[in-house]
Amino acid sequence: MLYNLGARKVAIAGLGVMGCIPSILAQSPAGRCSEQVNNLISPFNQNVKAMINHLNSNLPGARFVYIDIHRMFSDMLANSRNY
């Protein structure tokens, strides 16, 4: 584990909007994102956040942070003109 090698500050990214990746879009006749795939991402990301909280609580001096890729990409899709 990185902690045992001296790492104390670690950023961990959750999964993004996987239902909108090119291979999923190519499978959709309308070229739309798959909500079914996107709905699978939330539980995974929640578990990652819980794991990060656990690591921060149990590893002295460690600081793990969560990067919310899903929220960032969702915002880009919803507000594309702002980017």
C-alpha positions in Angstrom: 0.0 0.0 0.0 1.2 3.5 -0.8 0.8 4.5 2.9 3.4 2.0 3.9 5.8 3.5 1.4 5.3 7.0 3.0 2.5 8.4 1.0 0.3 10.7 3.1 -1.6 12.8 0.6 -3.5 10.9 -2.0 -6.3 11.9 -4.4 -8.7 9.2 -5.6 -11.1 9.9 -8.4 -14.5 8.3 -8.6 -16.0 7.0 -11.9 -17.4 9.5 -14.3 -20.4 9.4 -16.5 -19.7 6.0 -18.0 -23.0 5.8 -19.7 -21.8 8.5 -22.1 -18.5 7.0 -23.2 -18.2 6.5 -27.0 -18.6 2.7 -26.9 -22.0 3.1 -25.1 -23.1 5.9 -27.3 -22.3 3.8 -30.4 -24.7 1.1 -29.0 -27.6 3.5 -28.7 -29.7 3.9 -31.9 -30.3 7.5 -30.9 -26.7 8.1 -29.8 -27.8 8.9 -26.3 -26.2 8.2 -22.9 -27.3 5.1 -21.1 -29.0 6.0 -17.8 -28.9 2.3 -16.8 -25.1 2.4 -16.9 -24.9 5.8 -15.3 -27.1 4.5 -12.4 -24.6 1.8 -11.6 -21.9 4.4 -11.0 -23.5 6.1 -7.9 -23.3 3.1 -5.6 -19.7 2.5 -6.6 -18.7 6.1 -6.0 -20.5 6.1 -2.6 -18.4 3.1 -1.6 -15.3 4.9 -2.7 -16.2 7.9 -0.5 -16.8 5.5 2.4 -13.5 3.8 1.9 -11.7 7.2 1.8 -13.4 8.2 5.1 -12.3 4.9 6.6 -8.7 5.4 5.4 -8.6 9.0 6.8 -9.9 7.8 10.1 -7.6 4.8 10.4 -4.2 5.9 8.9 -2.5 8.5 11.1 -1.3 11.5 9.2 -3.0 10.4 6.0 -5.1 12.7 3.9 -7.1 11.0 1.2 -9.4 13.2 -1.0 -12.2 12.3 -3.4 -12.4 13.9 -6.8 -16.0 13.8 -8.0 -15.5 13.1 -11.7 -19.1 12.2 -12.1 -20.4 15.6 -11.0 -17.8 17.4 -13.1 -18.8 15.6 -16.3 -22.5 15.8 -15.5 -22.1 19.5 -15.2 -20.2 19.6 -18.5 -23.0 17.7 -20.3 -25.8 19.8 -18.7 -24.0 23.2 -19.2 -21.9 22.5 -22.3 -22.1 26.1 -23.4 -20.3 27.2 -20.3 -17.2 25.2 -21.3 
